[in-house]
Amino acid sequence: MRLFSLDNRLSMCASFVRENASLADIGTDHAYLPVWLVLNNKIKSALACDINEGPLSSGRETVEKYDLCDNIELRLSDGLAQVKKDEVDDVVIAGMGGELIARILSSCEWVKSEDKHFILQPMTKCEVLIKWLYDNGFEIVSQDACECDTKHYTVMMCRYTGEHITVDESFYYIGKLDPKSDSAKAYLTHVLSHLNKRAMGDKSLLSIIEKINGELL
Ligand SMILES: C[S@@+](CC[C@H](N)C(=O)[O-])C[C@H]1O[C@@H](n2cnc3c(N)ncnc32)[C@H](O)[C@@H]1O
């Protein structure tokens, strides 16, 4: 059986998963991420969860194709509702809007456990997600960016600390990206072009634009 490659976006998510972690992939759809991680011996088992039967059955097809039914359990779940605290170390929530990711985290009591890692890849409204994280005692431990099929993405690994760190509003857009890296530069340039359009109707964004520009210098 030929192994497959992940695209840059899912590959970056995979890079943040801890070796041998018990993983829950929330909104798994095709289940490529958990299947790839098990096939590449990075983890032994995973829960592949989705709120919808359709995506879950396409995930089941991938799991069966690679003969991983003993390693990967497909589970119908709205966010983390059907996942128990002691079942997982690392949680990936990728390919959804930042607001939905924040809602999924806020609906689950046990996310406030310092030993859990959350690998989050918001498609939109990244700033809403980062604000939610910092308002609720989480921190971004590391963050990176990539380009995939001409689109720009960021992935962050977060955990709960219980501390309430005050951050500047520009941090909701930049996070822990290193503006000196080429991938972060490309991502932030893309963020800036969106902000510049929005700033035509919302002048309060101008100070954030100035700060991001300053970081890119
Ligand atoms: C665009 S796909 C992303 C698939 C994969 N995670 C990726 O990044 O390539 C989004 C998936 O999230 C699922 N989803 C949406 N809301 C969800 C929720 N509240 N809980 C679990 N899954 C959800 C959808 O059914 C869909 O399969």
The ligand as a Gaussian input file, in Angstrom:
#p B3LYP/6-31G(d) Opt

LIG

0 1
 C      -13.016000      21.727000       6.439000
 S      -13.140000      20.252000       7.356000
 C      -11.527000      20.133000       8.051000
 C      -10.996000      18.733000       7.974000
 C       -9.608000      18.558000       8.591000
 N       -9.607000      18.814000      10.006000
 C       -8.607000      19.454000       7.900000
 O       -8.149000      20.409000       8.518000
 O       -8.287000      19.189000       6.726000
 C      -14.092000      20.725000       8.769000
 C      -14.739000      19.516000       9.459000
 O      -15.175000      19.926000      10.762000
 C      -16.399000      19.285000      11.042000
 N      -17.052000      20.049000      12.107000
 C      -17.678000      21.250000      12.007000
 N      -18.151000      21.624000      13.210000
 C      -17.781000      20.654000      14.099000
 C      -17.982000      20.445000      15.503000
 N      -18.658000      21.321000      16.230000
 N      -17.476000      19.335000      16.057000
 C      -16.809000      18.427000      15.316000
 N      -16.601000      18.554000      13.989000
 C      -17.082000      19.646000      13.395000
 C      -17.121000      19.268000       9.692000
 O      -18.119000      18.267000       9.664000
 C      -15.949000      18.982000       8.739000
 O      -15.801000      17.609000       8.517000

